Amino acid sequence: MAGSTHTVTNQPPPLVGYDVFTADRVLTGAVERHTAPGLLDEVRGELAALGRTCGSAQVQEWGAEANEHPPELRTHDRYGHRVDEVAFHPAWHRLLGKGVSAGLTAAWTRPGGHVRRAAAFLLWTQVDAGNCCPLSMTHAAVPALRTDPALAAEWEPRLTSMVYDQGLRPADRKAGALFGMGMTEKQGGSDVRANTTSARPLAEAGTYELTGHKWFCSAPMSDGFLVLAQAPEGLTCFLVPRVLADGTRNVFLLQRLKDKLGNRSNASGEVEFDGTWARRVGEEGRGVRTIIDMVAATRLDCVLGSAGLMRQAVAQAVHHCSYRETFGAKLADQPLMRNVLADLALESEAATTLALRLAAALDDGGEQERALLRIAVPAAKYWVTKRCPPVAVEAAECLGGNGYVEESGLPRLVRESPLNSIWEGAGNVQALDVLRALRREPGALNAYLQEVGAARGADHRLDGAIKGLLTELADLDGIEGRARRLAERLALVLQGSLLVRFAPPEVADAFCASRLGGDAGASFGTLPSTLPLAAVVERARPVS
C-alpha cells in the first residue's frame, strides 16, 4: 500500500493540451493588427490549428525526444564508401514535416505571408527551436536566389513547397527541398571577406569548382546550400547542391558535428569542399550584396525565435505560479512574485510586438518600410536576443528547484536562450550594422523617427527617451565605442512607442516607467510597486 507521503499536492497541472496561439493575447492582437481584414479569418484559423498542435502532449513529447536524441554523423557506409550523412531521431522528421506543412518556408508566395509565418515561427519555436534552423535557412534563401531569375525559377517552388520530402535525391525528383548556409570560416568568423575558400570557373557558364573549409555549416543535411567563396573577381555567392542532377553525391565532406550548449536537436557541422560543383548566384565579387537579404531574413528569425523562447518561459512561470500556493496564497498573488512575473511579461510582450511589426514591414514592402527594416532589424536582433537569457533564467527561478530539473522544460529553454544572440552576427556585428545604416542610408533614420514619432505626446518618458536619443545621435565623437548603447536605445524606444500605441495602458505605463524612465533596478522584479501589476500578469497567463 502506498504511503501517505506519496500523495501529490500543491503542484500545478502540466501546461499541455491547449491552443498556444489563442492563449497568447499579445500575439493574437499583433496578428489582428497587421493582417488585412479579408484575410484575417483564414490566418486566425490557420494559426489556431498550429497553436493546438504546439500545445498537444504528442508534439511536446516529440520536441523533448528530438533533444534527448541528438543527430549523429555517418561519414561512411558499411562497405567504406563515403556517404557524409546525418541521422536524426524520428521525432525530428515529424517536427520538420509539421513545420514545413505549416508554411514556415512559404512566406514569399502567400498573401500576408510574413506576418502569418512570423506568428507561426514564434509558436513553433516553443515546441523545439532546433528544427527552426533549417526552416529559417530555407525561408531566407529565397531573396538571395531571386538575384538570378533562372535559379529562382528552378529552386523557389521547391523551397516554398509545403511538403517535407526527406532523403538525399536530385532536387528535381523531390516535392520539396530544404536549404542550409555556409559562410563562416576558421580564420574569418564574422569577417566573411577574409574567407579563403576558392572558386575556379568551369567550362559551363556560371559553374565553378570549390575548394575550402567551412567552420560552421548550418543544417548540413539539407538539399542545397548558399556559400561564399573567392572567385577571380572577388567574394561571390554560390549554390551548392547536395546531390547532382545525375544522382551522384556532390563532394560535401562532413568533418564533424558541433557539440553545442543548446540547440541539441539540430545539426551544425564543419564541411570540406574539394572539387565541389557549384553554381554562381549573382555577379562575381558581389557575394555579400547577394546574400545580404538572406542574412536580414535570418536575423529577423533570431528576433522571432527569442520572442518565442521568452513567451514559453513566461507562460510556464505564470502558469506555475498561478497554481502553486505558499504562505497562504497563490504565488502569483504574492506582491514580490507578482512584480517578477509582471517584469518578465513586459519583456516578452515588447519582444513579440516588435518582432511582428518588423514582419509586417516585410509584407508591406514599400520604400519607407524597407528603410525602417535597415535600422530596426539589427537593433532588434541586438537587443531582443540579449534579453532572452536573463528572461529564461529568471523564469526557471520562478519554479524554484522544479525549474532546474529537465522534466520542467525550463533547462532546455535556458540552454537555447543565448543562441540567437551569437548566431547570424553577434552583438558587436549588429551594433556596428546599426552605425553603418545611419551613415550610409539617411532614409533609415528618417523612417525610424517617423515610426517612433507616431506615439509622441502620449507618454512623457517616451518623449524624453526620443529627445535623449536624438542628442546621442548628434554627438558622433567615439560613436563606435558607444554602438551597443545606441542599438539598445534604438530598440527600447521603438518597443516603447509600439506599446504606447497598441498595448493596454498598464503595460505601456510599466514599460515606459522601467525601461525608459529609469524607475526600476538592474534585475527583474524591481518595477514600481504602485503600478497595476496584477493586470500585467493576468495578460500573460496562458489561458485559451
C-alpha positions as CSV (number, residue, x, y, z in Angstrom):
1,M,0.0,0.0,0.0
2,A,1.3,3.4,-1.0
3,G,2.3,5.6,1.9
4,S,0.6,8.9,2.5
5,T,3.8,10.8,1.8
6,H,3.3,9.9,-1.9
7,T,0.1,12.0,-2.2
8,V,0.9,14.8,-4.6
9,T,-0.4,18.2,-3.5
10,N,0.4,21.9,-4.3
11,Q,1.7,21.1,-7.8
12,P,0.4,22.7,-11.0
13,P,-1.1,20.6,-13.8
14,P,1.1,20.2,-16.9
15,L,0.8,23.1,-19.3
16,V,-0.4,20.9,-22.1
17,G,-3.5,20.3,-24.3
18,Y,-4.1,24.0,-25.0
19,D,-4.0,26.4,-28.0
20,V,-0.7,28.1,-27.7
21,F,-1.8,30.8,-30.2
22,T,-5.2,31.7,-28.8
23,A,-3.7,31.7,-25.3
24,D,-1.3,34.4,-26.3
25,R,-3.1,37.7,-26.1
26,V,-0.1,39.7,-27.3
27,L,0.5,37.5,-30.4
28,T,-3.2,37.3,-31.3
29,G,-3.5,41.1,-31.0
30,A,-0.4,41.6,-33.2
31,V,-1.7,39.3,-35.9
32,E,-5.1,41.1,-36.0
33,R,-3.3,44.4,-36.2
34,H,-1.1,43.5,-39.1
35,T,-3.4,41.3,-41.2
36,A,-5.7,42.5,-43.9
37,P,-9.4,42.2,-42.8
38,G,-10.3,40.0,-45.7
39,L,-7.5,37.5,-44.8
40,L,-7.9,37.6,-41.0
41,D,-10.3,34.7,-40.5
42,E,-8.1,32.4,-42.7
43,V,-5.0,33.4,-40.8
44,R,-6.5,33.1,-37.4
45,G,-7.9,29.7,-38.2
46,E,-4.5,28.5,-39.5
47,L,-2.6,29.8,-36.5
48,A,-5.1,28.4,-34.0
49,A,-4.8,24.9,-35.6
50,L,-1.0,25.2,-35.3
51,G,-1.4,26.5,-31.8
52,R,-3.4,23.4,-30.8
53,T,-0.6,21.3,-32.4
54,C,2.0,23.1,-30.5
55,G,0.2,22.6,-27.2
56,S,-0.6,18.9,-27.7
57,A,1.1,16.4,-25.5
58,Q,2.3,14.4,-28.5
59,V,4.1,17.2,-30.2
60,Q,5.6,18.5,-27.0
61,E,7.0,14.9,-26.5
62,W,8.5,15.0,-30.0
63,G,10.3,18.2,-29.0
64,A,11.7,16.5,-25.9
65,E,12.7,13.4,-27.8
66,A,14.5,15.3,-30.6
67,N,16.6,17.0,-28.0
68,E,17.3,13.8,-25.9
69,H,18.5,12.0,-29.1
70,P,20.7,14.5,-31.0
71,P,21.8,13.9,-34.6
72,E,24.6,11.5,-35.4
73,L,27.2,11.9,-38.2
74,R,27.7,9.0,-40.5
75,T,30.7,9.6,-42.8
76,H,30.9,6.1,-44.4
77,D,28.6,3.2,-45.1
78,R,29.4,-0.4,-44.0
79,Y,31.5,-1.0,-47.1
80,G,33.7,2.0,-46.6
81,H,32.1,4.3,-49.2
82,R,31.9,7.9,-48.2
83,V,28.3,9.0,-47.6
84,D,28.5,12.1,-45.3
85,E,25.0,11.8,-43.9
86,V,23.4,13.0,-40.7
87,A,21.0,10.6,-38.9
88,F,18.1,12.0,-36.9
89,H,15.6,10.6,-34.4
90,P,12.2,10.1,-36.0
91,A,10.8,12.9,-33.8
92,W,13.0,15.4,-35.7
93,H,11.5,14.4,-39.0
94,R,8.0,14.5,-37.6
95,L,8.6,18.1,-36.3
96,L,10.2,19.2,-39.5
97,G,7.3,17.8,-41.5
98,K,4.8,19.7,-39.4
99,G,6.9,22.9,-39.7
100,V,7.0,22.8,-43.5
101,S,3.3,21.9,-43.8
102,A,2.5,24.9,-41.5
103,G,4.0,27.2,-44.1
104,L,7.2,28.1,-42.3
105,T,9.1,28.2,-45.6
106,A,6.3,29.6,-47.8
107,A,6.0,33.2,-46.7
108,W,7.2,34.6,-50.1
109,T,4.4,33.1,-52.0
110,R,1.4,33.7,-49.7
111,P,-0.8,36.8,-49.1
112,G,0.2,38.3,-45.8
113,G,2.9,35.7,-45.8
114,H,5.5,37.3,-43.5
115,V,3.1,38.1,-40.6
116,R,1.4,34.7,-40.7
117,R,4.8,33.0,-40.9
118,A,6.3,35.1,-38.2
119,A,3.5,34.2,-35.8
120,A,3.8,30.5,-36.8
121,F,7.6,30.7,-36.3
122,L,7.1,32.2,-32.8
123,L,4.7,29.4,-31.9
124,W,6.8,26.6,-33.4
125,T,10.0,27.8,-31.6
126,Q,8.1,27.0,-28.3
127,V,8.0,23.3,-29.3
128,D,11.6,22.9,-30.5
129,A,13.9,25.7,-31.5
130,G,16.4,23.3,-33.2
131,N,14.2,22.4,-36.2
132,C,13.5,26.1,-36.8
133,C,17.1,26.4,-38.1
134,P,16.6,24.6,-41.5
135,L,13.1,26.2,-41.7
136,S,14.7,29.6,-41.3
137,M,17.6,28.9,-43.8
138,T,15.2,27.7,-46.4
139,H,12.9,30.6,-46.0
140,A,15.8,33.1,-46.1
141,A,17.4,31.6,-49.2
142,V,14.6,32.8,-51.5
143,P,15.5,36.5,-51.7
144,A,19.2,35.6,-52.5
145,L,18.2,33.2,-55.2
146,R,15.9,35.9,-56.8
147,T,19.0,37.8,-57.9
148,D,19.3,35.1,-60.6
149,P,15.8,34.6,-62.2
150,A,16.8,31.3,-63.7
151,L,17.9,29.8,-60.4
152,A,14.9,31.2,-58.7
153,A,12.5,29.7,-61.2
154,E,14.2,26.3,-60.7
155,W,14.5,26.3,-56.9
156,E,11.9,28.6,-55.4
157,P,8.9,26.3,-55.9
158,R,10.9,23.6,-54.1
159,L,11.9,25.8,-51.2
160,T,8.4,27.3,-50.7
161,S,6.7,23.9,-51.0
162,M,4.6,22.9,-48.0
163,V,5.7,19.2,-48.4
164,Y,8.6,17.8,-46.4
165,D,10.4,15.3,-48.6
166,Q,13.3,13.8,-46.6
167,G,16.2,11.9,-48.1
168,L,19.0,12.8,-50.4
169,R,18.0,12.8,-54.1
170,P,18.3,15.1,-57.1
171,A,16.2,18.2,-56.3
172,D,14.1,17.8,-59.4
173,R,12.8,14.5,-58.1
174,K,11.6,15.9,-54.8
175,A,8.3,17.5,-53.8
176,G,10.1,20.0,-51.5
177,A,13.6,20.9,-50.6
178,L,15.5,22.5,-47.7
179,F,18.5,24.8,-47.7
180,G,21.4,25.4,-45.4
181,M,24.1,28.0,-45.4
182,G,27.9,28.1,-45.1
183,M,29.7,31.4,-44.6
184,T,31.8,31.2,-41.5
185,E,35.4,30.1,-41.7
186,K,38.0,29.4,-39.0
187,Q,40.2,32.4,-39.8
188,G,37.3,34.9,-40.6
189,G,34.3,34.4,-38.3
190,S,32.0,37.4,-38.9
191,D,34.7,38.9,-41.3
192,V,33.5,36.9,-44.3
193,R,35.7,38.9,-46.7
194,A,38.6,37.1,-45.1
195,N,37.2,33.8,-46.4
196,T,39.8,31.6,-48.2
197,T,37.5,29.1,-49.9
198,S,38.3,29.3,-53.6
199,A,36.1,29.1,-56.7
200,R,37.6,28.0,-60.0
201,P,35.4,28.7,-63.1
202,L,34.5,25.6,-65.1
203,A,33.7,25.3,-68.8
204,E,30.0,25.6,-68.4
205,A,28.9,29.2,-67.9
206,G,28.1,30.1,-64.3
207,T,29.5,26.8,-62.8
208,Y,32.6,26.5,-60.6
209,E,34.7,24.1,-58.6
210,L,35.0,25.0,-54.9
211,T,37.9,24.1,-52.6
212,G,38.0,25.1,-48.9
213,H,36.6,24.6,-45.4
214,K,33.5,26.0,-43.7
215,W,33.8,26.1,-39.9
216,F,30.1,26.4,-39.4
217,C,27.6,24.9,-41.9
218,S,24.1,25.3,-40.8
219,A,21.7,22.4,-41.4
220,P,24.2,20.1,-43.2
221,M,21.6,17.5,-44.1
222,S,19.8,19.9,-46.5
223,D,19.3,19.6,-50.2
224,G,21.3,22.7,-51.1
225,F,23.5,25.4,-49.6
226,L,24.3,29.0,-50.1
227,V,28.0,29.6,-49.5
228,L,30.6,32.3,-50.1
229,A,33.9,31.7,-51.9
230,Q,36.6,33.7,-53.6
231,A,36.1,33.8,-57.4
232,P,38.5,35.6,-59.8
233,E,36.6,38.9,-59.3
234,G,36.3,38.6,-55.5
235,L,34.0,37.2,-52.9
236,T,31.0,35.6,-54.6
237,C,27.8,33.7,-53.6
238,F,27.3,30.1,-54.8
239,L,24.6,27.4,-54.7
240,V,26.0,24.0,-53.7
241,P,23.5,21.2,-54.4
242,R,23.9,18.2,-52.1
243,V,23.1,15.7,-54.9
244,L,23.9,16.4,-58.6
245,A,21.4,16.2,-61.4
246,D,22.7,12.7,-62.5
247,G,22.1,11.3,-59.0
248,T,25.7,11.3,-57.8
249,R,26.6,12.9,-54.5
250,N,28.4,16.3,-54.7
251,V,31.7,16.5,-52.8
252,F,30.5,17.6,-49.4
253,L,32.8,16.1,-46.8
254,L,31.4,16.4,-43.3
255,Q,34.2,16.6,-40.8
256,R,32.3,16.6,-37.6
257,L,29.1,17.9,-36.0
258,K,29.4,20.6,-33.4
259,D,28.8,19.7,-29.7
260,K,26.7,22.7,-28.7
261,L,25.5,24.2,-25.5
262,G,21.8,24.0,-26.6
263,N,20.1,23.6,-29.9
264,R,20.8,19.9,-29.4
265,S,18.2,18.5,-31.9
266,N,19.7,20.5,-34.8
267,A,22.9,19.5,-36.7
268,S,25.6,22.1,-37.2
269,G,28.7,20.9,-38.9
270,E,32.1,21.6,-40.4
271,V,32.4,20.8,-44.1
272,E,35.2,20.4,-46.6
273,F,34.9,21.3,-50.3
274,D,37.4,19.5,-52.5
275,G,36.4,19.9,-56.2
276,T,32.8,20.6,-55.2
277,W,30.4,21.6,-58.0
278,A,28.6,24.9,-57.6
279,R,26.5,27.4,-59.5
280,R,27.1,31.1,-59.1
281,V,24.4,33.2,-57.6
282,G,24.5,36.9,-58.6
283,E,27.6,38.6,-60.0
284,E,31.2,37.7,-59.2
285,G,32.6,39.9,-56.5
286,R,29.1,40.8,-55.2
287,G,28.7,37.9,-52.8
288,V,27.9,40.0,-49.7
289,R,25.4,42.1,-51.6
290,T,23.8,38.9,-53.0
291,I,23.4,37.2,-49.6
292,I,22.6,40.2,-47.5
293,D,18.8,39.8,-47.9
294,M,19.2,36.2,-46.7
295,V,21.1,37.4,-43.7
296,A,18.4,40.0,-42.9
297,A,15.7,37.4,-43.0
298,T,17.6,35.0,-40.7
299,R,18.3,37.9,-38.3
300,L,14.6,38.7,-38.1
301,D,14.1,35.0,-37.4
302,C,16.5,35.3,-34.5
303,V,14.3,38.1,-33.1
304,L,11.2,35.9,-33.6
305,G,12.9,32.8,-32.1
306,S,14.0,34.7,-29.0
307,A,10.5,36.2,-28.6
308,G,9.1,32.6,-28.8
309,L,11.5,31.3,-26.2
310,M,10.7,34.2,-23.9
311,R,7.0,33.6,-24.4
312,Q,7.2,30.0,-23.5
313,A,9.4,30.7,-20.4
314,V,7.0,33.4,-19.2
315,A,4.0,31.2,-19.9
316,Q,5.5,28.3,-17.8
317,A,6.4,30.7,-15.0
318,V,3.0,32.4,-14.8
319,H,1.2,29.0,-15.1
320,H,3.2,27.5,-12.3
321,C,2.7,30.5,-10.0
322,S,-1.0,30.6,-10.7
323,Y,-1.4,27.2,-9.1
324,R,1.4,27.0,-6.6
325,E,0.5,28.1,-3.0
326,T,2.9,29.5,-0.5
327,F,2.3,31.3,2.8
328,G,-1.4,31.1,2.4
329,A,-1.8,32.5,-1.1
330,K,-1.1,31.7,-4.7
331,L,2.4,32.5,-5.7
332,A,1.2,34.8,-8.4
333,D,-0.7,36.9,-5.8
334,Q,2.3,37.4,-3.6
335,P,3.4,41.0,-4.1
336,L,7.1,40.3,-4.8
337,M,6.4,37.3,-7.2
338,R,3.8,39.3,-8.9
339,N,6.4,42.0,-9.6
340,V,8.8,39.5,-11.0
341,L,6.2,37.9,-13.3
342,A,5.0,41.3,-14.5
343,D,8.5,42.4,-15.3
344,L,9.1,39.2,-17.3
345,A,5.8,39.6,-19.1
346,L,6.8,43.2,-20.1
347,E,9.9,41.9,-21.7
348,S,8.1,39.1,-23.6
349,E,5.3,41.5,-24.8
350,A,7.8,44.1,-26.0
351,A,9.7,41.4,-27.9
352,T,6.6,39.9,-29.6
353,T,5.2,43.3,-30.5
354,L,8.4,44.5,-32.1
355,A,9.0,41.2,-34.0
356,L,5.5,41.2,-35.6
357,R,5.9,44.9,-36.5
358,L,9.1,44.1,-38.4
359,A,7.3,41.1,-40.2
360,A,4.5,43.5,-41.2
361,A,7.1,45.8,-42.8
362,L,8.3,42.9,-44.9
363,D,4.8,42.3,-46.1
364,D,4.3,46.0,-46.9
365,G,7.5,46.1,-49.0
366,G,7.3,49.9,-49.5
367,E,10.4,52.1,-49.6
368,Q,9.6,53.6,-46.2
369,E,9.2,50.2,-44.6
370,R,12.4,48.8,-46.2
371,A,14.3,51.8,-44.8
372,L,12.8,51.1,-41.3
373,L,14.0,47.5,-41.5
374,R,17.5,48.5,-42.4
375,I,18.0,50.1,-39.0
376,A,15.3,48.3,-36.9
377,V,16.3,44.7,-37.7
378,P,19.9,44.9,-36.4
379,A,18.8,47.0,-33.4
380,A,16.1,44.4,-32.6
381,K,18.4,41.5,-33.2
382,Y,20.9,43.1,-30.9
383,W,18.5,43.8,-28.0
384,V,15.8,41.2,-28.1
385,T,18.2,38.3,-28.4
386,K,20.2,39.6,-25.5
387,R,17.2,39.9,-23.2
388,C,16.3,36.2,-23.8
389,P,18.9,34.6,-21.5
390,P,18.0,36.6,-18.4
391,V,14.3,36.1,-19.0
392,A,14.8,32.3,-19.3
393,V,16.9,32.1,-16.2
394,E,14.5,34.2,-14.1
395,A,11.5,32.2,-15.3
396,A,13.2,29.0,-14.3
397,E,13.8,30.5,-10.8
398,C,10.1,31.2,-10.5
399,L,9.6,27.4,-10.5
400,G,12.3,27.1,-7.8
401,G,14.1,23.7,-7.8
402,N,11.5,22.4,-10.2
403,G,12.8,24.8,-12.8
404,Y,16.2,23.3,-12.6
405,V,15.0,19.8,-13.4
406,E,15.0,18.7,-17.0
407,E,11.4,17.5,-16.9
408,S,10.1,21.0,-16.4
409,G,11.4,22.0,-19.9
410,L,13.0,25.2,-18.5
411,P,16.6,24.0,-18.7
412,R,16.2,23.4,-22.4
413,L,14.9,27.0,-22.8
414,V,17.9,28.3,-20.7
415,R,20.4,26.4,-22.9
416,E,18.7,27.6,-26.1
417,S,18.4,31.2,-25.0
418,P,21.9,32.6,-25.9
419,L,21.9,31.1,-29.4
420,N,20.1,33.8,-31.3
421,S,22.4,36.5,-29.9
422,I,25.5,34.6,-31.0
423,W,24.4,33.3,-34.5
424,E,23.8,35.3,-37.6
425,G,26.2,38.1,-36.4
426,A,26.8,38.5,-32.6
427,G,26.1,41.7,-30.7
428,N,29.0,43.8,-31.9
429,V,28.2,43.0,-35.5
430,Q,24.6,44.1,-35.1
431,A,25.6,47.3,-33.3
432,L,28.1,48.2,-36.0
433,D,25.5,47.4,-38.6
434,V,23.2,50.0,-37.0
435,L,26.0,52.5,-37.4
436,R,26.5,51.5,-41.0
437,A,22.8,52.1,-41.7
438,L,22.9,55.5,-40.0
439,R,26.0,56.6,-42.0
440,R,25.1,55.2,-45.4
441,E,21.3,55.4,-45.5
442,P,19.8,58.6,-44.2
443,G,16.4,57.3,-45.1
444,A,16.7,54.6,-42.4
445,L,16.9,57.1,-39.6
446,N,14.1,59.2,-41.1
447,A,11.9,56.1,-41.3
448,Y,12.7,55.1,-37.7
449,L,12.0,58.6,-36.4
450,Q,8.7,58.7,-38.2
451,E,7.7,55.3,-36.7
452,V,8.5,56.3,-33.1
453,G,7.1,59.7,-33.7
454,A,3.7,58.2,-34.2
455,A,3.5,57.9,-30.4
456,R,4.9,61.3,-29.5
457,G,3.0,63.2,-26.8
458,A,1.3,60.0,-25.4
459,D,3.9,59.4,-22.6
460,H,6.4,61.9,-21.2
461,R,9.0,59.2,-20.5
462,L,8.9,58.1,-24.2
463,D,9.1,61.7,-25.3
464,G,12.2,62.2,-23.1
465,A,13.8,59.0,-24.4
466,I,13.3,60.1,-28.0
467,K,14.9,63.5,-27.2
468,G,17.8,61.8,-25.5
469,L,18.3,59.5,-28.5
470,L,18.4,62.5,-30.8
471,T,21.0,64.1,-28.6
472,E,23.1,60.9,-28.7
473,L,22.9,60.7,-32.4
474,A,24.0,64.4,-32.7
475,D,27.3,63.5,-31.0
476,L,29.4,61.4,-33.3
477,D,32.6,61.5,-31.2
478,G,33.6,58.0,-30.3
479,I,30.4,56.7,-31.8
480,E,31.8,53.2,-32.5
481,G,32.6,52.7,-28.8
482,R,29.0,53.6,-28.0
483,A,27.4,51.5,-30.7
484,R,25.9,48.9,-28.3
485,R,24.4,51.7,-26.1
486,L,22.9,53.3,-29.2
487,A,21.5,50.0,-30.6
488,E,19.9,49.3,-27.2
489,R,18.3,52.7,-27.0
490,L,17.0,52.5,-30.6
491,A,15.4,49.1,-29.7
492,L,13.9,50.3,-26.4
493,V,12.5,53.5,-27.8
494,L,10.9,51.6,-30.7
495,Q,9.4,49.0,-28.3
496,G,8.1,51.8,-26.1
497,S,6.5,53.6,-29.0
498,L,4.7,50.4,-30.1
499,L,3.5,49.5,-26.7
500,V,2.2,53.1,-26.1
501,R,0.2,52.8,-29.3
502,F,-1.0,49.3,-29.1
503,A,-0.7,47.7,-25.6
504,P,-3.1,48.2,-22.7
505,P,-2.3,51.3,-20.6
506,E,-1.0,49.3,-17.7
507,V,1.6,47.5,-19.9
508,A,2.7,50.7,-21.7
509,D,2.9,52.6,-18.4
510,A,5.0,49.9,-16.7
511,F,7.4,49.6,-19.7
512,C,7.9,53.3,-20.1
513,A,8.5,53.7,-16.3
514,S,11.0,50.9,-16.0
515,R,12.7,50.8,-19.4
516,L,12.6,54.4,-20.5
517,G,12.1,56.4,-17.2
518,G,14.7,54.6,-15.2
519,D,12.2,53.6,-12.4
520,A,13.5,50.0,-11.9
521,G,16.5,48.2,-10.7
522,A,19.0,46.0,-12.6
523,S,17.2,42.7,-12.1
524,F,13.7,41.5,-12.8
525,G,11.1,42.2,-10.1
526,T,12.0,45.8,-9.4
527,L,9.1,47.6,-11.0
528,P,7.4,50.4,-9.2
529,S,5.0,48.8,-6.7
530,T,2.3,51.4,-7.4
531,L,1.7,50.1,-10.9
532,P,-1.3,47.7,-11.6
533,L,0.9,44.7,-11.9
534,A,-1.8,42.1,-11.4
535,A,-3.4,43.1,-14.8
536,V,0.0,42.8,-16.5
537,V,0.5,39.2,-15.1
538,E,-3.1,38.2,-16.0
539,R,-2.5,39.3,-19.6
540,A,0.5,36.9,-19.8
541,R,-1.3,33.9,-18.3
542,P,-1.7,31.2,-21.0
543,V,-5.5,30.6,-20.9
544,S,-7.4,29.7,-24.1
